[in-house]
Amino acid sequence: MSRRRASAAPRPPRLLRDFVPPEGVPIRLEVAGLGTRLTAQTIDLVLTLLALAALLIVLTLGLDAPEPLVIGLGAVLFFFIRAPYYILTELFWNGQTPGKRMTGIRVISTDGRGLGAHAVAARNLLKEMEIFAPATAMLAAGSLEASGYLALTVWIGVLVAVPLFNRERQRIGDIIAGTCVVVQPPLHLLPDIAVETAAAPDTASGDFTFLPHQLGHYGDYELQTLERVLRARASDKASAMAARSARMAAVAERIRDRIAYTGRVEPAEAEAFLRAFYAAQRAELERGRLFGKVRRSRHDPAAGTPGGPAAGV
């Protein structure tokens, strides 16, 4: 056992940061590691190079163009492929390129607001200076003098040091644009509560009926919050059990007011009411997914549009 523990590589600590959206409720997200970002960048680079190769083949097919002309044309086309590629994908895919989507990371605004076109354009145009210009200079390093080597080394050193010593792992483009790359938080509903609710006869939803308009107030985030409330276990102490019952009653009353539930919910029925509401709300959200409608939180203006996290239930 000790040998197995010694051979296992320790998992690097996660870098967590709090971001405050306009709702004022701090959201703790994991900052994406540089290795994951490099992997995403490599995937995107391969995709853009494949697009460039296909375009060059089409343009030069049957033409007897000299090699310098083809290289120059390729350099110009590569810029006009990769710049729109990064900007448009991050705009339309909510801060994700195909590489970021495959690696489970995304770009967000550090002020918690929506990712704007100006910020996306700024961070990706500055990527030319931070990534592609140094890479091009390295390819031409054979023709540089000693002073050119020194300048290139200092340039690359600064570009590498900025994200390494930045608390949000931001590169220069992220700092100027006010953006940060984070791990995409999972928004999935755990099945345990629904299974427990259906299996327990004393918490069945038969005594509580919810109309469709009462299930249109909440999204995945609020349901996850309700899951945490229902999963919280109290100790055997009478004071702890009383505190849990009071918390259940307060949450039930808040939800009842929010959805305009007209039926009376006694304090002793609070947990049964919450489990019944959880099962009904979960079923409603899953039913919407069948038609491509995803409601992330109660702040979604309409189903199917990505929304920010909300403040509790």
Disulfide bonds with the S-S distance in Angstrom:
none
